[in-house]
Amino acid sequence: MATTNETANANRKPAGARVAADIENAVDSAVESTREEQLEAQVAQLQNDLKSITHTLAKLTENRVEGAKEYASAEFRQLKRRGQHVLEDAQGQAEEYEQQLKDTIREKPLTAVATAVGIGFVLALLTRH
């Protein structure tokens, strides 16, 4: 708002000067309005860019998670297969030892009974103390 002095000065200016001042004010106002519109457009563009970046990051994260799940599943299946092989090998060895023990007992039954009695005696001594 113009003060009373400015109004008085404006009234004292020649008509051409007042028109020039009005035009200058209108141009300044238009330039400022254009700057505001440009800033608003830039802010809107930045918001769109941020949305796009966020969407891209979400997709990348989703892809990484899916890749990690697939990798973990593959590793789990491989470890499970290895565990099954180890278990099968251990069962095979246990069956071999069992068969060897049975064969030894058949071949030398008295030795097997004496060994069993000796082991029982040692265990009894250990548990007594």
C-alpha positions as CSV (number, residue, x, y, z in Angstrom):
1,M,0.0,0.0,0.0
2,A,1.2,3.4,-0.8
3,T,1.6,5.9,2.0
4,T,0.0,9.4,1.8
5,N,3.3,10.9,0.8
6,E,3.7,8.4,-2.1
7,T,0.1,9.0,-3.1
8,A,0.7,12.7,-3.1
9,N,4.0,12.2,-5.0
10,A,2.2,10.0,-7.5
11,N,-0.5,12.6,-8.0
12,R,2.2,15.3,-8.6
13,K,3.9,13.1,-11.3
14,P,3.0,13.8,-14.8
15,A,0.5,11.3,-16.4
16,G,3.2,9.7,-18.5
17,A,5.4,9.0,-15.5
18,R,2.4,7.5,-13.6
19,V,1.6,5.2,-16.6
20,A,5.3,4.2,-16.8
21,A,5.3,3.4,-13.0
22,D,2.0,1.4,-13.4
23,I,3.5,-0.5,-16.3
24,E,6.7,-1.1,-14.3
25,N,4.6,-2.4,-11.4
26,A,2.6,-4.6,-13.7
27,V,5.8,-6.0,-15.3
28,D,7.3,-6.7,-11.9
29,S,4.1,-8.4,-10.8
30,A,4.0,-10.5,-13.9
31,V,7.7,-11.4,-13.6
32,E,7.2,-12.4,-9.9
33,S,4.1,-14.4,-10.9
34,T,6.0,-16.1,-13.6
35,R,8.8,-16.9,-11.2
36,E,6.3,-18.4,-8.7
37,E,4.8,-20.5,-11.5
38,Q,8.2,-21.7,-12.5
39,L,9.1,-22.6,-8.9
40,E,5.8,-24.4,-8.5
41,A,6.5,-26.3,-11.7
42,Q,10.0,-27.2,-10.6
43,V,8.6,-28.4,-7.2
44,A,6.0,-30.5,-9.0
45,Q,8.7,-32.0,-11.2
46,L,10.9,-32.7,-8.2
47,Q,8.0,-34.5,-6.5
48,N,7.4,-36.6,-9.6
49,D,11.1,-37.4,-9.8
50,L,11.1,-38.4,-6.1
51,K,8.0,-40.7,-6.7
52,S,9.8,-42.2,-9.7
53,I,13.0,-42.8,-7.7
54,T,11.0,-44.3,-4.8
55,H,9.2,-46.6,-7.2
56,T,12.4,-47.7,-8.8
57,L,14.0,-48.3,-5.4
58,A,11.0,-50.4,-4.3
59,K,11.3,-52.5,-7.4
60,L,15.1,-53.0,-6.9
61,T,14.5,-54.0,-3.3
62,E,11.8,-56.4,-4.3
63,N,14.1,-57.9,-7.0
64,R,16.9,-58.2,-4.4
65,V,14.5,-59.9,-1.9
66,E,13.3,-62.3,-4.5
67,G,16.9,-63.1,-5.5
68,A,17.9,-63.7,-1.9
69,K,14.9,-66.0,-1.4
70,E,15.8,-68.0,-4.5
71,Y,19.5,-68.2,-3.4
72,A,18.4,-69.2,0.2
73,S,16.1,-71.9,-1.2
74,A,18.8,-73.3,-3.5
75,E,21.3,-73.4,-0.7
76,F,18.7,-75.1,1.6
77,R,18.0,-77.7,-1.0
78,Q,21.8,-78.3,-1.5
79,L,22.4,-78.6,2.2
80,K,19.5,-80.9,2.6
81,R,20.9,-83.2,-0.1
82,R,24.3,-83.1,1.5
83,G,22.7,-84.0,4.9
84,Q,20.8,-86.9,3.3
85,H,24.0,-88.2,1.7
86,V,25.9,-87.9,5.1
87,L,23.0,-89.7,6.8
88,E,22.9,-92.5,4.2
89,D,26.7,-92.9,4.5
90,A,26.5,-93.1,8.3
91,Q,23.6,-95.6,8.1
92,G,25.7,-97.7,5.7
93,Q,28.7,-97.6,8.0
94,A,26.6,-98.5,11.0
95,E,25.1,-101.5,9.1
96,E,28.6,-102.6,8.1
97,Y,29.8,-102.4,11.8
98,E,26.6,-104.2,12.9
99,Q,27.3,-107.0,10.3
100,Q,30.9,-107.2,11.4
101,L,29.9,-107.5,15.0
102,K,27.4,-110.2,14.2
103,D,30.0,-112.1,12.2
104,T,32.5,-111.8,15.0
105,I,29.9,-113.0,17.6
106,R,29.1,-116.0,15.4
107,E,32.7,-116.9,14.8
108,K,33.8,-116.4,18.5
109,P,30.8,-116.5,20.7
110,L,32.8,-117.1,24.0
111,T,35.1,-114.1,23.3
112,A,32.0,-112.0,22.6
113,V,30.3,-113.0,25.9
114,A,33.6,-112.4,27.8
115,T,33.9,-109.0,26.2
116,A,30.3,-108.1,27.1
117,V,30.9,-109.3,30.7
118,G,34.1,-107.2,30.9
119,I,32.4,-104.1,29.6
120,G,29.5,-104.6,32.0
121,F,31.9,-105.0,34.9
122,V,33.7,-101.7,34.0
123,L,30.5,-99.8,33.6
124,A,29.3,-101.1,37.0
125,L,32.5,-99.9,38.6
126,L,32.2,-96.5,37.0
127,T,28.6,-96.0,38.0
128,R,29.2,-97.2,41.6
129,H,31.6,-94.4,42.4
